[in-house]
Amino acid sequence: MHPHLTPALRHLAALAAALACGLAGAEKADRSRPIVLESDRPSTMDLQRQVSVLQGNATISQGTMVIRADRIELRELASGFRAASAIGSAGRPASYRQKRDGVDEYVEGVADRIEYDERANTLRFIGNGAVRRLRGSTVADEITGAQITWDATGEVFSVEGGAASAANPGGRVRAVLSPRAEPAASEPPATLQPNRSLGR
């Protein structure tokens, strides 16, 4: 880690690394699963333009990955990659959740809007963003900011503060990190036995 980072920035960098492990280690089988689109209200699927717009408790899921919002737009680009924009409603932000591969951990996030760019391999949480890593049902790490961008290719988090609000008067970026797990206790030392061959 860079020697000139302040303790606060070191903690933020450590959290970014921890969350990076979560997103980079997403359930590998998810990419081979079908994408399922669901919504409560009438929605459109324009096959000519390759755009699907879901409204009313909209959900996109693929394996363990689930994005929920009041409105979701999914586009297939000419390159064959997909891009999605999920927009929450008042009091109900857009949300993202996905299991980490091989462990009982999930990464989840909420924001006013979530944008996914498959080609750039980025996920952006825009407006009141919060991303957390859970071990089982316990929050292990959490980061909040006005905008959180995850670049999965470079394994880099970018976090920006925002305008002051009642919930965040300073408009600051905030990170909460769990203590490191204690190392496993080593086995107790063997008891010394007298050497009966001495003095014979």
Secondary structure, DSSP 8 states (H G I E B T S, - for coil): --TT--HHHHHHHHHHHHHHHHHHTB-GGGGGS--EEE-SEEEEEETTTTEEEEEEEEEEEETTEEEEEEEEEEEE-TTS-EEEEEE-BTTB-EEEEEEBTTSSEEEEEEESEEEEETTTTEEEEEEEEEEEEEETTEEEEEEEEEEEEEETTTTEEEEE--S--SS-TT---EEEE------------------TTTT-
